[in-house]
Amino acid sequence: MYKFLISSVLFATISLLPGQADARDDSLYQQLGGTAGIEQIVEDTLFNSIDDRRIRHHFTEVDMVRLHEKLSEQICELAGGPCVYTGDDMVKSHTGMGVTRADFNALVEAMQLAMDDNNVSVTAQNRLLALLAPMHHEIVGL
Ligand code: HEM
């Protein structure tokens, strides 16, 4: 019993040691170039989207500064970075927009182009896209 108590206390103490508690994997965040890298990728993605005839109509009358800020936060958090997403949920953000599967794929292309331009490795690109792909359920067809 005493042995159990002592090891429990030891375990609790070790778990609380500074630096030990945070075992978050931030490797994707690092591969994307940290916060500055992600902000640049998102900026380029948004410019590419506005340049793309297939999807530019979605971005007229949108607060692009806010969109840039929220999308950067979201990607930073998803990639394991030290950010907290403070925007609306995906359903609320895209309801009424009528985003199609083709629009979704066009945005993914815009992001791939942005990541190419920012020298992100194909492995890291695929890691990010794999995190975003499941979100289409919350974005397409609303
Ligand atoms: C995985 C894919 C996507 C992600 C992660 C994503 C993420 C976001 C985020 C974080 C916001 C901001 C929410 C807020 O303001 O609180 C947003 C808004 C928006 N998204 Fe998406 N989005 C995706 C796909 C798309 C697609 C395919 C389109 C259109 C082609 C699109 C168009 C927009 C527009 C126009 C807004 C601004 C809405 C407004 O301010 O009224 N998004 N999205």
Backbone and ligand atoms as CSV (ligand in chain L), in Angstrom:
chain,resi,resn,atom,element,x,y,z
A,1,MET,N,N,0.829,-1.213,0.000
A,1,MET,CA,C,0.000,0.000,0.000
A,1,MET,C,C,0.867,1.268,0.000
A,2,TYR,N,N,1.874,1.265,0.975
A,2,TYR,CA,C,2.759,2.440,1.048
A,2,TYR,C,C,3.539,2.628,-0.250
A,3,LYS,N,N,3.974,1.467,-0.780
A,3,LYS,CA,C,4.731,1.487,-2.044
A,3,LYS,C,C,3.888,2.145,-3.140
A,4,PHE,N,N,2.623,1.745,-3.171
A,4,PHE,CA,C,1.695,2.272,-4.181
A,4,PHE,C,C,1.534,3.791,-4.029
A,5,LEU,N,N,1.359,4.196,-2.721
A,5,LEU,CA,C,1.176,5.632,-2.456
A,5,LEU,C,C,2.395,6.426,-2.878
A,6,ILE,N,N,3.577,5.892,-2.493
A,6,ILE,CA,C,4.823,6.606,-2.818
A,6,ILE,C,C,4.984,6.715,-4.336
A,7,SER,N,N,4.741,5.603,-5.064
A,7,SER,CA,C,4.920,5.702,-6.519
A,7,SER,C,C,3.872,6.614,-7.144
A,8,SER,N,N,2.653,6.663,-6.574
A,8,SER,CA,C,1.628,7.572,-7.115
A,8,SER,C,C,2.065,9.023,-6.953
A,9,VAL,N,N,2.577,9.326,-5.734
A,9,VAL,CA,C,3.015,10.700,-5.470
A,9,VAL,C,C,4.184,11.064,-6.382
A,10,LEU,N,N,5.123,10.110,-6.523
A,10,LEU,CA,C,6.271,10.341,-7.405
A,10,LEU,C,C,5.826,10.607,-8.837
A,11,PHE,N,N,4.896,9.774,-9.307
A,11,PHE,CA,C,4.405,9.912,-10.684
A,11,PHE,C,C,3.746,11.266,-10.886
A,12,ALA,N,N,2.888,11.651,-9.884
A,12,ALA,CA,C,2.186,12.938,-9.987
A,12,ALA,C,C,3.193,14.080,-10.013
A,13,THR,N,N,4.230,13.974,-9.194
A,13,THR,CA,C,5.224,15.054,-9.114
A,13,THR,C,C,5.985,15.170,-10.435
A,14,ILE,N,N,6.399,13.997,-10.955
A,14,ILE,CA,C,7.168,14.007,-12.206
A,14,ILE,C,C,6.316,14.571,-13.339
A,15,SER,N,N,5.003,14.186,-13.365
A,15,SER,CA,C,4.123,14.668,-14.434
A,15,SER,C,C,3.984,16.184,-14.419
A,16,LEU,N,N,4.135,16.759,-13.222
A,16,LEU,CA,C,3.935,18.213,-13.120
A,16,LEU,C,C,5.206,19.019,-13.336
A,17,LEU,N,N,6.345,18.319,-13.491
A,17,LEU,CA,C,7.595,19.056,-13.691
A,17,LEU,C,C,7.503,19.908,-14.951
A,18,PRO,N,N,8.044,21.145,-14.894
A,18,PRO,CA,C,7.952,22.008,-16.065
A,18,PRO,C,C,8.601,21.326,-17.269
A,19,GLY,N,N,7.960,21.454,-18.420
A,19,GLY,CA,C,8.528,20.903,-19.633
A,19,GLY,C,C,8.156,19.454,-19.860
A,20,GLN,N,N,7.723,18.762,-18.816
A,20,GLN,CA,C,7.393,17.352,-18.971
A,20,GLN,C,C,5.934,17.173,-19.393
A,21,ALA,N,N,5.087,18.118,-18.985
A,21,ALA,CA,C,3.655,17.924,-19.189
A,21,ALA,C,C,3.247,18.100,-20.652
A,22,ASP,N,N,3.985,18.924,-21.405
A,22,ASP,CA,C,3.565,19.257,-22.756
A,22,ASP,C,C,4.276,18.386,-23.776
A,23,ALA,N,N,3.605,17.294,-24.168
A,23,ALA,CA,C,4.239,16.379,-25.121
A,23,ALA,C,C,3.631,16.576,-26.504
A,24,ARG,N,N,3.138,17.796,-26.778
A,24,ARG,CA,C,2.461,18.053,-28.056
A,24,ARG,C,C,3.428,17.874,-29.238
A,25,ASP,N,N,2.925,17.280,-30.310
A,25,ASP,CA,C,3.741,17.106,-31.507
A,25,ASP,C,C,3.555,18.345,-32.384
A,26,ASP,N,N,4.582,19.194,-32.422
A,26,ASP,CA,C,4.459,20.413,-33.232
A,26,ASP,C,C,5.289,20.294,-34.523
A,27,SER,N,N,5.586,19.055,-34.938
A,27,SER,CA,C,6.467,18.893,-36.100
A,27,SER,C,C,5.860,19.472,-37.380
A,28,LEU,N,N,4.536,19.325,-37.561
A,28,LEU,CA,C,3.928,19.887,-38.771
A,28,LEU,C,C,3.977,21.425,-38.733
A,29,TYR,N,N,3.694,21.979,-37.541
A,29,TYR,CA,C,3.795,23.437,-37.361
A,29,TYR,C,C,5.194,23.921,-37.772
A,30,GLN,N,N,6.215,23.182,-37.344
A,30,GLN,CA,C,7.594,23.555,-37.697
A,30,GLN,C,C,7.825,23.424,-39.203
A,31,GLN,N,N,7.310,22.336,-39.783
A,31,GLN,CA,C,7.512,22.111,-41.233
A,31,GLN,C,C,6.834,23.192,-42.072
A,32,LEU,N,N,5.783,23.800,-41.516
A,32,LEU,CA,C,5.070,24.860,-42.248
A,32,LEU,C,C,5.737,26.225,-42.035
A,33,GLY,N,N,6.783,26.244,-41.228
A,33,GLY,CA,C,7.511,27.496,-41.010
A,33,GLY,C,C,7.014,28.290,-39.815
A,34,GLY,N,N,6.367,27.599,-38.865
A,34,GLY,CA,C,5.888,28.287,-37.659
A,34,GLY,C,C,4.781,29.281,-37.989
A,35,THR,N,N,4.526,30.181,-37.051
A,35,THR,CA,C,3.413,31.127,-37.214
A,35,THR,C,C,3.608,32.020,-38.444
A,36,ALA,N,N,4.822,32.523,-38.636
A,36,ALA,CA,C,5.072,33.415,-39.780
A,36,ALA,C,C,4.877,32.663,-41.094
A,37,GLY,N,N,5.356,31.417,-41.140
A,37,GLY,CA,C,5.214,30.614,-42.353
A,37,GLY,C,C,3.752,30.349,-42.671
A,38,ILE,N,N,2.980,30.011,-41.652
A,38,ILE,CA,C,1.555,29.718,-41.849
A,38,ILE,C,C,0.812,30.983,-42.309
A,39,GLU,N,N,1.139,32.113,-41.691
A,39,GLU,CA,C,0.471,33.360,-42.103
A,39,GLU,C,C,0.755,33.675,-43.573
A,40,GLN,N,N,1.987,33.397,-44.006
A,40,GLN,CA,C,2.333,33.648,-45.415
A,40,GLN,C,C,1.596,32.674,-46.344
A,41,ILE,N,N,1.522,31.411,-45.936
A,41,ILE,CA,C,0.813,30.400,-46.750
A,41,ILE,C,C,-0.664,30.782,-46.879
A,42,VAL,N,N,-1.257,31.216,-45.777
A,42,VAL,CA,C,-2.687,31.578,-45.810
A,42,VAL,C,C,-2.891,32.825,-46.682
A,43,GLU,N,N,-1.991,33.796,-46.543
A,43,GLU,CA,C,-2.112,35.002,-47.379
A,43,GLU,C,C,-2.060,34.615,-48.859
A,44,ASP,N,N,-1.094,33.772,-49.215
A,44,ASP,CA,C,-0.951,33.361,-50.621
A,44,ASP,C,C,-2.154,32.528,-51.072
A,45,THR,N,N,-2.675,31.688,-50.167
A,45,THR,CA,C,-3.865,30.887,-50.501
A,45,THR,C,C,-5.043,31.802,-50.833
A,46,LEU,N,N,-5.206,32.844,-50.024
A,46,LEU,CA,C,-6.343,33.749,-50.257
A,46,LEU,C,C,-6.157,34.532,-51.558
A,47,PHE,N,N,-4.938,34.980,-51.841
A,47,PHE,CA,C,-4.694,35.668,-53.126
A,47,PHE,C,C,-4.940,34.718,-54.298
A,48,ASN,N,N,-4.456,33.473,-54.171
A,48,ASN,CA,C,-4.679,32.489,-55.241
A,48,ASN,C,C,-6.172,32.240,-55.442
A,49,SER,N,N,-6.937,32.230,-54.357
A,49,SER,CA,C,-8.382,31.973,-54.445
A,49,SER,C,C,-9.090,33.124,-55.158
A,50,ILE,N,N,-8.647,34.345,-54.847
A,50,ILE,CA,C,-9.259,35.509,-55.503
A,50,ILE,C,C,-8.891,35.537,-56.994
A,51,ASP,N,N,-7.722,35.004,-57.308
A,51,ASP,CA,C,-7.289,34.940,-58.711
A,51,ASP,C,C,-7.994,33.830,-59.481
A,52,ASP,N,N,-8.633,32.917,-58.778
A,52,ASP,CA,C,-9.218,31.734,-59.413
A,52,ASP,C,C,-10.686,32.004,-59.774
A,53,ARG,N,N,-10.951,32.038,-61.092
A,53,ARG,CA,C,-12.312,32.342,-61.590
A,53,ARG,C,C,-13.368,31.411,-61.009
A,54,ARG,N,N,-12.965,30.165,-60.709
A,54,ARG,CA,C,-13.939,29.181,-60.242
A,54,ARG,C,C,-14.499,29.531,-58.868
A,55,ILE,N,N,-13.698,30.204,-58.020
A,55,ILE,CA,C,-14.154,30.412,-56.637
A,55,ILE,C,C,-14.116,31.866,-56.168
A,56,ARG,N,N,-13.641,32.787,-57.022
A,56,ARG,CA,C,-13.456,34.164,-56.546
A,56,ARG,C,C,-14.773,34.802,-56.077
A,57,HIS,N,N,-15.894,34.358,-56.685
A,57,HIS,CA,C,-17.183,34.960,-56.316
A,57,HIS,C,C,-17.533,34.768,-54.835
A,58,HIS,N,N,-16.973,33.735,-54.216
A,58,HIS,CA,C,-17.264,33.500,-52.787
A,58,HIS,C,C,-16.626,34.574,-51.891
A,59,PHE,N,N,-15.588,35.230,-52.427
A,59,PHE,CA,C,-14.789,36.091,-51.548
A,59,PHE,C,C,-15.080,37.587,-51.697
A,60,THR,N,N,-16.090,37.908,-52.530
A,60,THR,CA,C,-16.455,39.318,-52.631
A,60,THR,C,C,-17.244,39.671,-51.364
A,61,GLU,N,N,-17.079,40.856,-50.905
A,61,GLU,CA,C,-17.766,41.333,-49.704
A,61,GLU,C,C,-17.431,40.513,-48.454
A,62,VAL,N,N,-16.200,40.027,-48.390
A,62,VAL,CA,C,-15.755,39.283,-47.202
A,62,VAL,C,C,-14.654,40.090,-46.511
A,63,ASP,N,N,-14.659,40.085,-45.186
A,63,ASP,CA,C,-13.599,40.739,-44.416
A,63,ASP,C,C,-12.353,39.836,-44.496
A,64,MET,N,N,-11.495,40.144,-45.480
A,64,MET,CA,C,-10.344,39.267,-45.748
A,64,MET,C,C,-9.301,39.329,-44.616
A,65,VAL,N,N,-9.262,40.429,-43.899
A,65,VAL,CA,C,-8.299,40.524,-42.786
A,65,VAL,C,C,-8.695,39.518,-41.701
A,66,ARG,N,N,-10.010,39.503,-41.399
A,66,ARG,CA,C,-10.493,38.543,-40.395
A,66,ARG,C,C,-10.298,37.104,-40.890
A,67,LEU,N,N,-10.641,36.851,-42.155
A,67,LEU,CA,C,-10.506,35.495,-42.695
A,67,LEU,C,C,-9.048,35.035,-42.614
A,68,HIS,N,N,-8.140,35.934,-42.950
A,68,HIS,CA,C,-6.711,35.599,-42.869
A,68,HIS,C,C,-6.316,35.256,-41.437
A,69,GLU,N,N,-6.791,36.058,-40.508
A,69,GLU,CA,C,-6.436,35.844,-39.101
A,69,GLU,C,C,-6.997,34.507,-38.596
A,70,LYS,N,N,-8.282,34.266,-38.872
A,70,LYS,CA,C,-8.927,33.055,-38.334
A,70,LYS,C,C,-8.389,31.780,-38.980
A,71,LEU,N,N,-8.199,31.818,-40.297
A,71,LEU,CA,C,-7.691,30.629,-40.986
A,71,LEU,C,C,-6.250,30.325,-40.539
A,72,SER,N,N,-5.464,31.373,-40.326
A,72,SER,CA,C,-4.084,31.167,-39.842
A,72,SER,C,C,-4.098,30.531,-38.450
A,73,GLU,N,N,-4.958,31.042,-37.582
A,73,GLU,CA,C,-5.065,30.481,-36.224
A,73,GLU,C,C,-5.459,29.008,-36.276
A,74,GLN,N,N,-6.454,28.740,-37.134
A,74,GLN,CA,C,-6.989,27.376,-37.212
A,74,GLN,C,C,-5.910,26.395,-37.686
A,75,ILE,N,N,-5.172,26.790,-38.729
A,75,ILE,CA,C,-4.144,25.897,-39.273
A,75,ILE,C,C,-2.999,25.731,-38.276
A,76,CYS,N,N,-2.638,26.824,-37.620
A,76,CYS,CA,C,-1.587,26.773,-36.601
A,76,CYS,C,C,-1.979,25.780,-35.498
A,77,GLU,N,N,-3.220,25.856,-35.037
A,77,GLU,CA,C,-3.675,24.959,-33.969
A,77,GLU,C,C,-3.698,23.501,-34.460
A,78,LEU,N,N,-4.263,23.310,-35.652
A,78,LEU,CA,C,-4.348,21.954,-36.226
A,78,LEU,C,C,-2.968,21.324,-36.390
A,79,ALA,N,N,-1.985,22.153,-36.726
A,79,ALA,CA,C,-0.627,21.664,-36.987
A,79,ALA,C,C,0.165,21.443,-35.692
A,80,GLY,N,N,-0.485,21.702,-34.551
A,80,GLY,CA,C,0.186,21.475,-33.273
A,80,GLY,C,C,0.937,22.686,-32.758
A,81,GLY,N,N,0.691,23.847,-33.360
A,81,GLY,CA,C,1.359,25.080,-32.927
A,81,GLY,C,C,0.713,25.679,-31.684
A,82,PRO,N,N,1.307,26.765,-31.175
A,82,PRO,CA,C,0.858,27.344,-29.907
A,82,PRO,C,C,-0.284,28.341,-30.076
A,83,CYS,N,N,-1.232,28.044,-30.951
A,83,CYS,CA,C,-2.331,28.985,-31.213
A,83,CYS,C,C,-3.652,28.387,-30.763
A,84,VAL,N,N,-4.617,29.272,-30.550
A,84,VAL,CA,C,-5.962,28.833,-30.201
A,84,VAL,C,C,-6.906,29.437,-31.234
A,85,TYR,N,N,-7.689,28.601,-31.885
A,85,TYR,CA,C,-8.642,29.080,-32.887
A,85,TYR,C,C,-9.785,29.812,-32.185
A,86,THR,N,N,-10.026,31.043,-32.600
A,86,THR,CA,C,-11.056,31.850,-31.935
A,86,THR,C,C,-12.212,32.204,-32.873
A,87,GLY,N,N,-12.251,31.565,-34.063
A,87,GLY,CA,C,-13.311,31.893,-35.016
A,87,GLY,C,C,-14.560,31.062,-34.796
A,88,ASP,N,N,-15.508,31.241,-35.698
A,88,ASP,CA,C,-16.763,30.496,-35.652
A,88,ASP,C,C,-16.522,29.063,-36.111
A,89,ASP,N,N,-17.488,28.175,-35.781
A,89,ASP,CA,C,-17.311,26.801,-36.261
A,89,ASP,C,C,-17.549,26.752,-37.773
A,90,MET,N,N,-17.106,25.647,-38.389
A,90,MET,CA,C,-17.108,25.558,-39.861
A,90,MET,C,C,-18.522,25.602,-40.448
A,91,VAL,N,N,-19.486,24.980,-39.773
A,91,VAL,CA,C,-20.859,24.984,-40.300
A,91,VAL,C,C,-21.387,26.410,-40.313
A,92,LYS,N,N,-21.233,27.100,-39.188
A,92,LYS,CA,C,-21.731,28.483,-39.109
A,92,LYS,C,C,-21.032,29.368,-40.150
A,93,SER,N,N,-19.711,29.200,-40.309
A,93,SER,CA,C,-18.942,30.073,-41.208
A,93,SER,C,C,-19.338,29.908,-42.675
A,94,HIS,N,N,-19.807,28.702,-43.052
A,94,HIS,CA,C,-20.034,28.433,-44.479
A,94,HIS,C,C,-21.497,28.232,-44.850
A,95,THR,N,N,-22.390,28.335,-43.871
A,95,THR,CA,C,-23.816,28.147,-44.168
A,95,THR,C,C,-24.317,29.258,-45.086
A,96,GLY,N,N,-25.053,28.840,-46.129
A,96,GLY,CA,C,-25.626,29.806,-47.063
A,96,GLY,C,C,-24.705,30.140,-48.219
A,97,MET,N,N,-23.468,29.627,-48.183
A,97,MET,CA,C,-22.519,29.954,-49.253
A,97,MET,C,C,-22.643,29.021,-50.453
A,98,GLY,N,N,-23.217,27.852,-50.253
A,98,GLY,CA,C,-23.352,26.903,-51.358
A,98,GLY,C,C,-22.016,26.428,-51.908
A,99,VAL,N,N,-21.047,26.206,-51.015
A,99,VAL,CA,C,-19.739,25.702,-51.461
A,99,VAL,C,C,-19.920,24.281,-52.016
A,100,THR,N,N,-19.411,24.047,-53.237
A,100,THR,CA,C,-19.509,22.712,-53.860
A,100,THR,C,C,-18.219,21.935,-53.616
A,101,ARG,N,N,-18.295,20.649,-53.944
A,101,ARG,CA,C,-17.109,19.796,-53.834
A,101,ARG,C,C,-15.993,20.350,-54.745
A,102,ALA,N,N,-16.394,20.821,-55.937
A,102,ALA,CA,C,-15.406,21.384,-56.875
A,102,ALA,C,C,-14.770,22.655,-56.287
A,103,ASP,N,N,-15.585,23.490,-55.600
A,103,ASP,CA,C,-15.032,24.685,-54.936
A,103,ASP,C,C,-14.010,24.265,-53.881
A,104,PHE,N,N,-14.407,23.246,-53.127
A,104,PHE,CA,C,-13.524,22.763,-52.058
A,104,PHE,C,C,-12.177,22.328,-52.651
A,105,ASN,N,N,-12.252,21.560,-53.754
A,105,ASN,CA,C,-11.012,21.092,-54.393
A,105,ASN,C,C,-10.193,22.258,-54.949
A,106,ALA,N,N,-10.890,23.284,-55.447
A,106,ALA,CA,C,-10.180,24.460,-55.986
A,106,ALA,C,C,-9.435,25.181,-54.854
A,107,LEU,N,N,-10.064,25.255,-53.678
A,107,LEU,CA,C,-9.380,25.900,-52.553
A,107,LEU,C,C,-8.161,25.076,-52.117
A,108,VAL,N,N,-8.318,23.773,-52.133
A,108,VAL,CA,C,-7.178,22.898,-51.805
A,108,VAL,C,C,-6.035,23.148,-52.802
A,109,GLU,N,N,-6.373,23.289,-54.093
A,109,GLU,CA,C,-5.350,23.586,-55.116
A,109,GLU,C,C,-4.667,24.920,-54.818
A,110,ALA,N,N,-5.472,25.914,-54.431
A,110,ALA,CA,C,-4.922,27.243,-54.108
A,110,ALA,C,C,-3.931,27.138,-52.945
A,111,MET,N,N,-4.253,26.253,-52.007
A,111,MET,CA,C,-3.378,26.086,-50.850
A,111,MET,C,C,-2.115,25.309,-51.224
A,112,GLN,N,N,-2.270,24.302,-52.097
A,112,GLN,CA,C,-1.090,23.540,-52.544
A,112,GLN,C,C,-0.103,24.449,-53.271
A,113,LEU,N,N,-0.660,25.304,-54.137
A,113,LEU,CA,C,0.170,26.256,-54.875
A,113,LEU,C,C,0.912,27.174,-53.895
A,114,ALA,N,N,0.181,27.638,-52.878
A,114,ALA,CA,C,0.780,28.526,-51.865
A,114,ALA,C,C,1.890,27.802,-51.118
A,115,MET,N,N,1.672,26.524,-50.805
A,115,MET,CA,C,2.694,25.773,-50.068
A,115,MET,C,C,3.913,25.502,-50.959
A,116,ASP,N,N,3.660,25.219,-52.258
A,116,ASP,CA,C,4.785,25.066,-53.202
A,116,ASP,C,C,5.623,26.341,-53.209
A,117,ASP,N,N,4.941,27.484,-53.335
A,117,ASP,CA,C,5.637,28.771,-53.406
A,117,ASP,C,C,6.430,29.068,-52.138
A,118,ASN,N,N,5.993,28.460,-51.014
A,118,ASN,CA,C,6.683,28.691,-49.748
A,118,ASN,C,C,7.599,27.520,-49.363
A,119,ASN,N,N,7.938,26.709,-50.388
A,119,ASN,CA,C,8.907,25.618,-50.211
A,119,ASN,C,C,8.550,24.623,-49.106
A,120,VAL,N,N,7.252,24.352,-48.956
A,120,VAL,CA,C,6.829,23.333,-47.985
A,120,VAL,C,C,6.972,21.968,-48.673
A,121,SER,N,N,7.553,21.017,-47.965
A,121,SER,CA,C,7.771,19.685,-48.576
A,121,SER,C,C,6.427,19.021,-48.891
A,122,VAL,N,N,6.456,18.116,-49.861
A,122,VAL,CA,C,5.223,17.409,-50.249
A,122,VAL,C,C,4.678,16.609,-49.063
A,123,THR,N,N,5.576,16.050,-48.266
A,123,THR,CA,C,5.142,15.283,-47.082
A,123,THR,C,C,4.342,16.173,-46.138
A,124,ALA,N,N,4.858,17.371,-45.883
A,124,ALA,CA,C,4.160,18.287,-44.973
A,124,ALA,C,C,2.842,18.760,-45.606
A,125,GLN,N,N,2.869,19.013,-46.904
A,125,GLN,CA,C,1.638,19.423,-47.597
A,125,GLN,C,C,0.569,18.358,-47.396
A,126,ASN,N,N,0.957,17.096,-47.603
A,126,ASN,CA,C,-0.010,16.009,-47.472
A,126,ASN,C,C,-0.519,15.862,-46.043
A,127,ARG,N,N,0.361,16.121,-45.094
A,127,ARG,CA,C,-0.070,16.047,-43.679
A,127,ARG,C,C,-1.137,17.095,-43.396
A,128,LEU,N,N,-0.918,18.322,-43.897
A,128,LEU,CA,C,-1.907,19.380,-43.642
A,128,LEU,C,C,-3.223,19.069,-44.368
A,129,LEU,N,N,-3.114,18.657,-45.624
A,129,LEU,CA,C,-4.334,18.390,-46.403
A,129,LEU,C,C,-5.138,17.239,-45.791
A,130,ALA,N,N,-4.436,16.274,-45.224
A,130,ALA,CA,C,-5.136,15.155,-44.573
A,130,ALA,C,C,-5.922,15.635,-43.350
A,131,LEU,N,N,-5.448,16.695,-42.710
A,131,LEU,CA,C,-6.174,17.243,-41.556
A,131,LEU,C,C,-7.382,18.067,-42.006
A,132,LEU,N,N,-7.259,18.699,-43.188
A,132,LEU,CA,C,-8.349,19.567,-43.665
A,132,LEU,C,C,-9.442,18.781,-44.403
A,133,ALA,N,N,-9.041,17.709,-45.097
A,133,ALA,CA,C,-9.989,16.975,-45.952
A,133,ALA,C,C,-11.277,16.555,-45.236
A,134,PRO,N,N,-11.187,16.022,-44.009
A,134,PRO,CA,C,-12.428,15.572,-43.365
A,134,PRO,C,C,-13.416,16.706,-43.092
A,135,MET,N,N,-12.948,17.947,-43.156
A,135,MET,CA,C,-13.837,19.086,-42.858
A,135,MET,C,C,-14.855,19.332,-43.964
A,136,HIS,N,N,-14.700,18.661,-45.130
A,136,HIS,CA,C,-15.623,18.985,-46.219
A,136,HIS,C,C,-17.075,18.719,-45.827
A,137,HIS,N,N,-17.275,17.771,-44.898
A,137,HIS,CA,C,-18.638,17.474,-44.436
A,137,HIS,C,C,-19.284,18.698,-43.797
A,138,GLU,N,N,-18.449,19.549,-43.194
A,138,GLU,CA,C,-18.977,20.713,-42.463
A,138,GLU,C,C,-19.024,21.963,-43.328
A,139,ILE,N,N,-18.564,21.855,-44.604
A,139,ILE,CA,C,-18.392,23.050,-45.432
A,139,ILE,C,C,-19.159,22.962,-46.749
A,140,VAL,N,N,-19.168,21.769,-47.348
A,140,VAL,CA,C,-19.759,21.598,-48.692
A,140,VAL,C,C,-21.271,21.389,-48.608
A,141,GLY,N,N,-21.979,22.074,-49.502
A,141,GLY,CA,C,-23.412,21.815,-49.669
A,141,GLY,C,C,-24.309,22.480,-48.638
A,142,LEU,N,N,-23.783,23.535,-47.970
A,142,LEU,CA,C,-24.607,24.192,-46.941
A,142,LEU,C,C,-25.343,25.415,-47.502
L,1,HEM,C1,C,-10.815,22.840,-45.346
L,1,HEM,C2,C,-11.326,23.866,-45.986
L,1,HEM,C3,C,-11.708,25.150,-45.306
L,1,HEM,C4,C,-11.336,25.636,-44.090
L,1,HEM,C5,C,-10.394,25.031,-43.083
L,1,HEM,C6,C,-11.995,26.923,-43.937
L,1,HEM,C7,C,-11.852,27.743,-42.837
L,1,HEM,C8,C,-12.519,28.941,-42.671
L,1,HEM,C9,C,-12.403,29.792,-41.517
L,1,HEM,C10,C,-11.487,29.531,-40.334
L,1,HEM,C11,C,-13.212,30.848,-41.703
L,1,HEM,C12,C,-13.382,32.063,-40.782
L,1,HEM,C13,C,-14.464,31.848,-39.720
L,1,HEM,C14,C,-14.717,33.117,-38.948
L,1,HEM,O1,O,-14.776,34.203,-39.533
L,1,HEM,O2,O,-14.881,33.021,-37.707
L,1,HEM,C15,C,-13.836,30.676,-42.985
L,1,HEM,C16,C,-14.696,31.576,-43.581
L,1,HEM,C17,C,-14.942,31.579,-44.913
L,1,HEM,N1,N,-14.679,30.577,-45.801
L,1,HEM,FE1,FE,-13.805,28.849,-45.416
L,1,HEM,N2,N,-12.746,27.173,-45.043
L,1,HEM,C18,C,-12.594,26.124,-45.915
L,1,HEM,C19,C,-13.163,25.971,-47.143
L,1,HEM,C20,C,-13.735,27.009,-47.839
L,1,HEM,C21,C,-14.086,26.981,-49.257
L,1,HEM,C22,C,-13.922,25.747,-50.172
L,1,HEM,C23,C,-14.568,28.205,-49.572
L,1,HEM,C24,C,-15.040,28.729,-50.891
L,1,HEM,C25,C,-14.507,28.398,-52.028
L,1,HEM,C26,C,-14.521,29.013,-48.347
L,1,HEM,C27,C,-14.913,30.311,-48.239
L,1,HEM,C28,C,-15.017,31.018,-47.066
L,1,HEM,C29,C,-15.537,32.372,-46.980
L,1,HEM,C30,C,-16.017,33.228,-48.159
L,1,HEM,C31,C,-15.496,32.733,-45.623
L,1,HEM,C32,C,-15.876,34.073,-45.006
L,1,HEM,C33,C,-17.310,34.049,-44.566
L,1,HEM,C34,C,-17.737,35.411,-44.025
L,1,HEM,O3,O,-16.931,36.105,-43.404
L,1,HEM,O4,O,-18.879,35.768,-44.245
L,1,HEM,N3,N,-14.018,28.250,-47.335
L,1,HEM,N4,N,-13.389,29.498,-43.547
